[in-house]
Amino acid sequence: MAKSPRDYIRAAHARLQKAPLMRAFLWGLAAATALPPVHFLPALLFSLPAFLCLLDEAGSIKRTIYTAWCYGFGLAIAGLYWVTEPVLTEAKDFWWLVPFAAPAISAAVACYTVIPALAIRWIKPGFGRLLVFAGAWVLSNIAQQFWFSGFPWNFWGTDWTIPGRLGDVFIQPAAWVSVHGLTLFTVILAGLPLFGKRGLAALVVALAVWAGAGWARLQTPVASTGLNIAMLQPNFTEPPDYSRPALEANWRRLLAMSNAAVNSGANAIIWPEAASPWLLDSDYGARQQLAEITGTTPVIAGTLRMESQTDFRNSLVVLSGPVPPLAVYDKWKLVPFGEYMPHWLPLKIIPDMLGGGFTPGTGPATITVSGLPPFAPLICYEDVFPGEMIDESHRPSWLVVITDDAWFGNSAGPYQHYINARLRAVEEGLPLARAGNSGITAMFDPFGHVIAYLPLDAQGVLVAPLPRALPPTLFSRLGLILPAILAVVAIIAGKLVSRRI
């Protein structure tokens, strides 16, 4: 007698019941569907309670560690699969790395999941334990932002960056508690189904309060500066073609797009990361050609720099005419394995032309040039570090992000990077202009609302009005200490509640 599909499902279920580590991995995969660009948040209402139940069944500390790591690995491998894309573009040289790139990074990131799992090891089941778990999860995320060069990616607080008005509403509390605070709320809410009907009722009430707070904050009007900003999206291919004809063709495209920006009445023009084929800070001829088109209109351009034959910088320069740059900013949060090699790794997988890699800059800066409000420059993945990107002694009026996500193709990576910029605008209460080589290029107001947008893998010039900044947000004044305190308070409150049970 032939087996029916239901029979196969029952057999698979029986096998999974005997394989708790596999179940942990699969529930981690399920949790990843809540991340951008999918935003299937209901998955957390099943995945997190299931994970906590698996931790209950773990028994020994060793099994707890294994269970937590498997869940974290599933979450990470599904959320970070796209890190293989840059390796594929250089597969001729780094073919051997293709099977290891995403799994290796995911294996490391999964270790952070062990921290909250161990934190609740001796806590009685109940709401108190959920609070302890949520607080420890957030502290683990904050540690992930700093340890081993830092990689603050795929935090559950980013799940709420749903496109459109709904996302605008739910991300507003980031102005007070940052993405880490959103993560704290998310973990607590996702665990409420463990408490039956009362938990689900509390979930509905909490979401209503959250939405109400976000809606109320959005009622504040946003004024305009009266300036128009042009953001170029040239859509150059990666890896670059360094032949002379290709470099000249790229340069002509940038000049033509800059000309279109000037004709549109833009008050400033932004080029993406490393867009210029020439070293603009030292190439007078290139600056002169550009000035013939843009005149004294400020051009905020991504370019490489050479301080010496062994000192390379990933930089942003501000040009106005053929004179030397009015300002120079060097990227200081460099990408490990892409822009430099950690000293502890006995391998070299960055281009030979860079020698030992880029030299980092000195840190966050605010650039002031005539005719523009002061702005904070951010290059590529510098915008994924909440609370670390602003020179608080000289608060800017807007943020400028230049990036090149073409290395990651049409994967989840560029979308996840894009939503980080949106959250930074909300956290700081500052408008943000984002120019990406292949996209996504956008202008956000200080509430994270998308004013103008160019999609991924398009070519064009996006001209958008620059909004005014809001007063400093609570998070911009207090920084990461605030979500860290909230996490500690959750842990202490959870332990007190658990003792009363």
N, C-alpha and C positions, 0 to 999 in steps of 0.2 A: 504494500500500500504506500503510495507516494505521500511524502510529508507536505503539509501545507505551509505557507509563509508564517502562520501563527506558531507552528511547531518550531520552526527555526528561531523565531523570536524568543520563545520560551527557553529553548536550549541555550541561546546566547545569554539570556538573563541569568540562567542558572550558573553558567560559567563565570559571569561577572560577579555574582554573589560570592564566589570563591576566590576572587581576585580583587581585593580592596585597593591595591595600588593602581591597577588599571582603571578602576572606577574613579579614583582620585584624579588621574590623568585626564580622563574623559570629561569629568566635571570642570576641570580647569579649561579644557578646550571650549566647553559650553560657555563659561564665563567670559571668554574672549569675544563672544558675539556681542557683548554689551559695549565693547570698545568702538571708537570711530574706525571706519566710516559706517559700520553697521548700526550701532546704537540700539541693539535689541536688549534694553535694560531689564525686561522681565526675566531674562535668563539668570540674572543674579538672585532672583527670589527662589530659584530652585537650586542653583549651583552652590551658593554659600551655605545654606542650611545643610545640604548634602555633605559638604566638606566638613562642617562642624560635627555632624553625626559620625563621619568616618574617623575623625579625631577621637571621638568617644570610644570607638571600637578598637582603637590602635593598641591599647594595653601598655606596652613598654615605651620607654623614651625613644629607643631605636626605631620602633615602628612608627611612632609619631613623627619623627624626623623624615623617614622615608615617605610617609603619606603626604606630609606638607610639601616636600620637595616635588613629588609627582604632580600634585595639584598645581604648584607654581610653574613647573615645567610645561604642563599643558597650556596654562594661561599665557606663558611667555612665547612658546613656539608658535602659537596661533597668532599672537599679537606682533611678533617680531620676525616673521618669515621673510619679510621684505629686505632684511639686511644682506641676503644673498644676492640681490639684484646688482649692486656695484661689482661684486666678484664676477658675475656672469659677463659684465661688459669687458672685463679683462681676463676672460676665461683662458685665453691663449697662454698667459703667463701663470695664472693662479687657479688652473683647473682643479688642482688637488685640494683647494680650500672650499670648493663648492659644497661638498656634503657636510662640512664641519662648521661653517660660518654661523648660521642661525642656531643649530643645536648647541654650539659651544657658548654663545652669548646667553641663550635661554637657560642653559644649565647653571650658569653663574647667577643670573637674575633670580632663578627659582630658589636659591638659598635664602633670599630675603623673606620668603613665605614661611620659613621654618621659625623665624623669630616670634610672630604672633601665635603660632601653634604651640610653641613651648611656653609662652606667657600664660596660657590658660590651662596648662597641664594639671595644675593642682587647684583649679577653681571649680566650684560646684556648678553643675548645669543650671541655667537660668538667665535672666536678663543681665545680672551682674557680670556673668562670664562673657556675654556678648559685648558689653561695654569695654571690658578688659581687652578682648580680641580686637575691637575696632581701634582702641587707642594704640595698642602695640602694632597693629597693621600700619597706622599712619607714621609712627616713629620709625618703623622699618622703611617706609617710603622716603622719609626725610633722610635717613642714613643712605639710602640708595642714591640720593641727589649728590652726596659728597664722597662716599667711599669709592676707592679705586677709580679715580678720575671723574666719577659721577655719571649716572645714566638715568635721569628722571623721566622715564618713558612709560606709557601704558598705565598711568595711575587711574583708578576707578573714578576719580573726580572728573576726568575728561569725558566720561560717558554722557554727560549732560549737555555737551556741545552739539545738540541736535540742530540741523540746519533750520533756519527760519525763526519765527517769533517764539515758538515753544522753547527752543534752546536759549534764546535771549533771556527769557524769564527765569529759567532754572540755574543759569550760571551767575546771576547777580550776586549771590552771597560770596562769591570769590573775591569781591571787593573788600570783604571783611576778613575772610578766613583763608583765602587762596584755594588753589586746587587741592591742597592737602586737607583743608577743612571740608570741602565738598566730598572728598574721599571718606572722611570720618562719618559724615552724615549718611553716605551711600552704604557703607558697611553696616551701620546700625539698622538702617531701613531694610536692607537685604536680609538681615537675620530675623526680622520680626515674624515671618511666617512660622517660625519654630514654636510660637506661642499661641497657635490656633486662631480662633475668631477674634480674640482680644488683640492679638498681634496684628492681624490684618486690618482691624478697625483703627489701631494706632498708626498703621502705615498710611491709610487714607487720610487721616487727620494731619499727620506730619507733612505729607505731600501737599495738602491744601495750604497749610501754613507757609511752607517753602515757596509755593507758587505765588501766594499773596504777597510775601515779602519781596520777591523778585519783581512782580507786577508793580508794586508801589514804588520801587526804586526807578523803574523805567518811566515813571511819570515826569521826571525831571527833564525839562527841555535841553537840547544841546544846541549851543550857538555855533556860528560859523566864523572862521578867521577871515573869510573873504579871499583866501588863497586857493588856487587850484594846483594839485600835484599830479604830475604825469609819471606813471610807472611803466617801464619797458619790460615786455616779455618776449625776448627774441627767439626763444625755443631752439637754441643751439643744441646740437647732438653731443652726447657723451658716450665714450671718452672723446676728448677733443682731437681734432686733426691739426697737428702743429705745422703742416706744410705752409709755405708762404702764400700760395693762392687761397687756401682755406682761411688763414688769418686775415688776409685782406678782404675776403668776402664777408667775414663776420664784422669787420670794422665798417664796411660800407653799409651793412644792415643797421648797425647801431647809429650811424650818422643819419641815415634815412629816417629811422624811427624817432630820433631826437629832433629832426626837422619837423616831423609831424606833430611832435609834442609842443614845440615852439609855436607852430601855426595854430594850435588849439588854444593858445593863450595861457599855457601852464606857467606858473611862477617858479617852479623847480622841477627837475627831471631826476628820476631815480633809475639807475641801472642795477641789474642783479649782481650777485656774488661773482667775482672774478670774470665779469663779462668782457672787459677790455682785453683785446689780444696784445696790447702794448703796455709797457710799464708807465702808467700815466704820471706818476710823481716825478719821473726823470726824463720823459720823452716830450721835449718841447714841440717837436714837429706834430705829434699826435694832438697835443693840446691846442695848437694853432689851428689845425684842421677842424677840430671840434668847435673852437671859438668862432670860426667863420660861419657856423650854422647857428649856434646857440647864443652868441654874443656874451653878455654878462649874466644870462640866466643861470642860476646855480645848477650844477650837475653833480649829483651825489652818486658816485660810481664805484662799483666793485672792481678791484684790480689787484694784481700781485705786485709785491715790492721786493727789492733787493737792497739790503743794507750793506751787504758784502757778498763775496762769492760763495759764502757758506751760510748766509743769514737771509732766509726767505720769509716773507710775511704775506698773510692773507689779509688784505686791507680794504678800507673804504676811504676814498678821497673826495673832497669837495672842491670842485673847479668852478671858476668864474673868469672866463677869458683865458688867454694863453699863459698867464703868469703861473708861478708855482702854486700848488694846492693851498687853498685857504685853511684846510684842516686835514689831518690824517688820523685814521683810527686803525689799529691792528687788532685782529681777532685774538682774544685771550683764552677763550674756552675752545681749545682745539679738539678735534675728533680723534680719539685713539685708533690706531691701525690705519686711519685714512690720511691724517695730517701729521701725525708723529707716531713713533713706536715707543710704547712703554719700555723703560730700561730693563724690566724684569723678564721681557719676552725675547728669547734668543732667535727671533725670526725677523725678516725684513720684507714687508709686503706693500710698502709705499713706493711711488715712482722713483727711479734712480736719480732723476733730475733734481729731486728735492734733498738728496743726501740723507741727513738724519731727520728730515721733516721740517715743518715750519717752526719759526720762533714765535712764542706767544707774546701778545701785547701786555700792557700793564694793568688792564682791568677796565671796568665800566667808565664811560666818559659822557659828557654833555658837550655838544658842538654848537657854537654860536657863530652865525655868519649874518651879514647884513641882508635884510629883506626877508628873513625867515625866523619863525620862532625857534628857540633852542631845542635841539632834538637829541635823543639818545640813540646812537648807532648800535645795531646788533647784526652779526654776520652768522647766517646759517643756524646751527643748533644752539647758539647762545640764548635763543628765545625760549628754550625749554626749561630754563633754570629760574623758577619763581623766586623772587626776593633777592636775586644776585645780579641783576642787570642794570640797575639804576645807580647813578652817582647821587646819593641822597643829599650831599652837601650842595649840589647844584641841580635841583629838580628840573627836568626838561618839560617841554610843553607837548611833545609828541614823540613817538617811537618810529624808527625806520629800521625795517628788517630787510636785508638782502640775502638771497639764498639761491642755491642751485640744486633742486631735487630731481633733475633729469637722470641722475645716477640710479634712481629707484624706480624708474618706469611708471607704469600705471598700476602700482601696487597700493597697499594701504599706507605705506610710509609717507608719501607726500601729503595725504589727507590728515594723517595724525600730526604731522609737523605743522600744518596749516592751523589746526584747531588750537594748538599750543599758543600761537600768536594771538588768537582770539581771546584766550583766557588771560594772557598777559595784559591786554588792553583793559579788561575788566578789573583785574587785580590792582593795576596802577591808576586807573581812572584817566587814562591817556589815549587819545586817538593813535592809531597805528597804521602806517603805510608799509605794505609788504610787496616787494618786487622779486618774483621768482623767474629764473631763466625759462623753465618749461611750465611754470605755474606752481601753485595757485597764487595769482597776484590779486591783491585786494586792498581796500581801504576800510578800516573798522573805526567806528566812533568809540568814545570812552566807555560805552556800555557793551562793547563787543558786537554791536549790530553791524552787519555787512552793508556798507554804503554802495560799493562798486566792486566788481568781481570779474576776473578772467579765468576760465576753467583750465584744467590741466591739459597740457599738450596742444595749446593754442598759441598763436603768434599775434601780438597786437600791442597797442599803446592804450593803457587805461588812465583816463583823466578823471579825477574825483576831487570834490571840495574837501578841504582840510577842516575838520571840526575843532572847536576849542576844547581845552582840557577841563576836567572837573577838578574841584578841590581835592587835595590829597586824600586817598582812601585810608580806612583804618589799617588795612594790610600794608599800604605803602609807608605808613608811619611806624608800624611796629615790626613788620617783617615776619620772618619764619618763627620767631619766638612765640607768636600768637597761636598758630596751629599746633606747635609743639606743646604749649601749655594746655590747650584743649585736649590733646591726646593724653597728657599726663593726668589731667582732671578726670577724663573718662576711665582711665585705669584705676585711679584711687576710688572713684565712685563705684566702679564695678566691684572692687574688692570689699568695700563696705556693704554693698547690697548683698553680695554672696554670703557674707558672714551672718546676716540676719535671717537667712533662709533656714 
